[in-house]
């Protein structure tokens, strides 16, 4: 989100927003391979840390195993 805001604010005021957003991800300043890998690693670590406690709490409210399976399958 911050990268998009910076990209939009740093451009020419007359520049079309669609033209800024049409720029491929690899050409964005924030999207160097190292930065993307770092971001993916951080998101993965956060998911691995936060998801199990959330799922445990959800199981308290979803007593039916088939309902849990239906709701948790997309998450997993």
N, C-alpha and C positions, 0 to 999 in steps of 0.2 A: 504494500500500500504506500509506504513512504517513497519507494523508488518511483512509483507512478506519479505521485504528487510532485516530486522533484523534477521528473521528466517534463511534466506539464508546465510547471512554473518556470523552468529554465529556458523553455522554447520561446520563440517569437510570439508576441501577443496575438498577432494576426494568423499564426499558424493553426491549421485545422487540427482538432483533437484526434480525429480519425487517422490523420497521417502520422501522428506521433504513436498511436496505438498500433498502427500497421507495421511498425518497425519490428523485425524478428527479435525474439528473445536474446539470441546470441549477440545481437548488435547493441543491446542495452548496456549501459555502463555498469550496472549492478550485477550483470549476469556473466561474469567471467567464470570459467569452469571451476576455479578454486572456491569462489563465493557460493556458487550453486551447490557444490559438494558439501561445503560447510553448512549451508542452510538445510539441506536434506538430512545431514547427520544430526543437526540440532533438533529438527522436527521429529525424526525417528526416535531419538533419545527421550524427548518429551512424551511421545506417544507411549513408548515402552514403560515409562515411569508412571504416567497418569492414568492410562487405560485400565489396568487391572483393578485398582480401587474403585473406579467408576462402575465397572461391570459388577463388582461385588455388591455395591450399593443397589444397583438396578435389580440384582437377583432377589434382594429383600422384598421388592415390590412386585416382582413377577414370579409368582409361585408356580405357574403352569410351565412345565419344561418345553412344551411345543411353542408356546408364546415366546419364551426366551430364545429358542432356536431361531424363530422367524425374525425377531428383532436384532439378535446379536450376529447373525450370519453376515449381513452387509458390513458390520463394524469390523469383524475379524478379517 
